[in-house]
Amino acid sequence: MLTKRSQRYLLLSLLWGFCLALILGGIHRPAIAHINATTIVEILDGEEVFIENQQAKVDDRATFQQTIQTQESRASLLFNNSAAGRMGPESSITVGQCIEVQQGSLLASGPANGCTANFTIDVQGTVYMMEVNEQGGSSLKVLEGEVEVTPKGNTKPIAINQGEQLNISPDGIFGKIVALSQGDVESLLRGVLFEGFEVEIPGMEKLQAALENLYPNIDLPRLPGFSRPNIPRPRIPRPFF
């Protein structure tokens, strides 16, 4: 039978353990659902989209560890955890706990962790672009929100904020984080991962707000999900005297 002193120590230990669990639970970010399937919701520029080397069409579904490829065409994807993506031409991705890009370009929005052979990306809902060239070099551009990039074989992530870009060599060496210029972003918004798509991706309102905050004079195109195109402020010419 426990003495009163022992009972008091036991009660204090239980209370301390409960408080510690609450504290630790508050520190860690909530886990996002893993991606294990995706549905093709839009195909542009022809019909050259494939799942496991079989020609695919709208509403076809790729499951865990299956590969989706494009040739001259582009594709819009909806993942099982409500994230969305778009693939550029000549691109290849594998559906898994992260969206693994082997080649080409991917736009991801929502809770969509990405990865390549050299790094992984941890997100909590954001809009970013990944590109992998033929030599295996990669680039990551964050348009809205923040991502954490972890080199393979390392446990220390690097934060990349909206309006920033990181290049990674084929050997997995990280370059310096650089700012995206307004011209860079305007070109991206008129590029293969935005132009012509009609299916809206999640987070477009936040993306518009972030871009207008970063670049007050940005010329936004008319895209699904943008509330209105931003009107650039007129540039007043300088006098010649």
MOUR-V724260 format. One record per residue. N is the residue number from 0. RES is the residue in three letters. SS is DSSP state (~ for helix, > for strand, _ for the rest). PHI is phi in whole degrees, 0 to 359 (NA if undefined). Layout:
BEGIN
((N,RES,SS,PHI) (N,RES,SS,PHI))
END
This chain:
BEGIN
((0,MET,_,NA) (1,LEU,_,285) (2,THR,_,285) (3,LYS,~,299) (4,ARG,~,294) (5,SER,~,294) (6,GLN,~,298) (7,ARG,~,294) (8,TYR,~,297) (9,LEU,~,295) (10,LEU,~,296) (11,LEU,~,296) (12,SER,~,296) (13,LEU,~,295) (14,LEU,~,296) (15,TRP,~,296) (16,GLY,~,296) (17,PHE,~,295) (18,CYS,~,295) (19,LEU,~,297) (20,ALA,~,296) (21,LEU,~,295) (22,ILE,~,295) (23,LEU,~,295) (24,GLY,~,294) (25,GLY,~,284) (26,ILE,~,285) (27,HIS,_,283) (28,ARG,_,287) (29,PRO,_,297) (30,ALA,_,288) (31,ILE,_,261) (32,ALA,_,292) (33,HIS,_,289) (34,ILE,_,273) (35,ASN,_,228) (36,ALA,>,195) (37,THR,>,212) (38,THR,>,244) (39,ILE,>,281) (40,VAL,>,248) (41,GLU,>,199) (42,ILE,>,229) (43,LEU,>,240) (44,ASP,_,64) (45,GLY,_,110) (46,GLU,_,231) (47,GLU,_,271) (48,VAL,>,235) (49,PHE,>,225) (50,ILE,>,244) (51,GLU,_,51) (52,ASN,_,68) (53,GLN,>,254) (54,GLN,>,301) (55,ALA,_,246) (56,LYS,_,223) (57,VAL,_,302) (58,ASP,_,82) (59,ASP,_,289) (60,ARG,>,237) (61,ALA,>,254) (62,THR,>,253) (63,PHE,_,307) (64,GLN,_,72) (65,GLN,_,271) (66,THR,>,253) (67,ILE,>,249) (68,GLN,>,231) (69,THR,>,238) (70,GLN,_,249) (71,GLU,_,281) (72,SER,_,271) (73,ARG,>,236) (74,ALA,>,217) (75,SER,>,250) (76,LEU,>,235) (77,LEU,>,236) (78,PHE,>,272) (79,ASN,_,292) (80,ASN,_,257) (81,SER,_,80) (82,ALA,_,285) (83,ALA,>,223) (84,GLY,>,209) (85,ARG,>,224) (86,MET,>,251) (87,GLY,_,279) (88,PRO,_,293) (89,GLU,_,53) (90,SER,_,237) (91,SER,>,213) (92,ILE,>,226) (93,THR,>,241) (94,VAL,_,280) (95,GLY,_,198) (96,GLN,_,300) (97,CYS,_,233) (98,ILE,>,274) (99,GLU,>,269) (100,VAL,>,264) (101,GLN,>,270) (102,GLN,>,200) (103,GLY,>,88) (104,SER,>,231) (105,LEU,>,221) (106,LEU,>,255) (107,ALA,>,236) (108,SER,>,220) (109,GLY,>,95) (110,PRO,_,283) (111,ALA,_,238) (112,ASN,_,291) (113,GLY,>,244) (114,CYS,>,197) (115,THR,_,225) (116,ALA,_,292) (117,ASN,_,247) (118,PHE,>,201) (119,THR,>,236) (120,ILE,>,239) (121,ASP,>,250) (122,VAL,_,231) (123,GLN,_,231) (124,GLY,_,97) (125,THR,>,195) (126,VAL,>,236) (127,TYR,>,214) (128,MET,>,235) (129,MET,>,237) (130,GLU,>,224) (131,VAL,>,232) (132,ASN,_,271) (133,GLU,_,294) (134,GLN,_,275) (135,GLY,_,96) (136,GLY,_,286) (137,SER,>,230) (138,SER,>,221) (139,LEU,>,233) (140,LYS,>,238) (141,VAL,>,258) (142,LEU,>,264) (143,GLU,>,211) (144,GLY,_,88) (145,GLU,>,214) (146,VAL,>,232) (147,GLU,>,246) (148,VAL,>,252) (149,THR,>,241) (150,PRO,>,297) (151,LYS,_,299) (152,GLY,_,83) (153,ASN,_,234) (154,THR,_,246) (155,LYS,_,259) (156,PRO,_,281) (157,ILE,>,243) (158,ALA,>,274) (159,ILE,>,241) (160,ASN,>,264) (161,GLN,_,302) (162,GLY,_,83) (163,GLU,>,235) (164,GLN,>,226) (165,LEU,>,229) (166,ASN,>,255) (167,ILE,>,233) (168,SER,_,286) (169,PRO,_,302) (170,ASP,_,275) (171,GLY,_,87) (172,ILE,_,275) (173,PHE,>,280) (174,GLY,_,274) (175,LYS,_,281) (176,ILE,_,285) (177,VAL,>,236) (178,ALA,>,277) (179,LEU,_,281) (180,SER,_,281) (181,GLN,~,300) (182,GLY,~,298) (183,ASP,~,302) (184,VAL,~,292) (185,GLU,~,299) (186,SER,~,293) (187,LEU,~,297) (188,LEU,~,291) (189,ARG,_,252) (190,GLY,_,262) (191,VAL,_,291) (192,LEU,_,267) (193,PHE,_,232) (194,GLU,_,296) (195,GLY,_,92) (196,PHE,_,287) (197,GLU,_,252) (198,VAL,_,280) (199,GLU,_,289) (200,ILE,_,265) (201,PRO,_,294) (202,GLY,_,87) (203,MET,~,291) (204,GLU,~,295) (205,LYS,~,294) (206,LEU,~,298) (207,GLN,~,299) (208,ALA,~,297) (209,ALA,~,295) (210,LEU,~,292) (211,GLU,~,291) (212,ASN,~,286) (213,LEU,~,287) (214,TYR,_,229) (215,PRO,_,302) (216,ASN,_,260) (217,ILE,_,295) (218,ASP,_,260) (219,LEU,_,276) (220,PRO,_,284) (221,ARG,_,279) (222,LEU,_,236) (223,PRO,_,303) (224,GLY,_,105) (225,PHE,_,282) (226,SER,_,291) (227,ARG,_,194) (228,PRO,_,289) (229,ASN,_,289) (230,ILE,_,263) (231,PRO,_,299) (232,ARG,_,289) (233,PRO,_,296) (234,ARG,_,271) (235,ILE,_,273) (236,PRO,_,294) (237,ARG,_,283) (238,PRO,_,293) (239,PHE,_,271) (240,PHE,_,243))
END
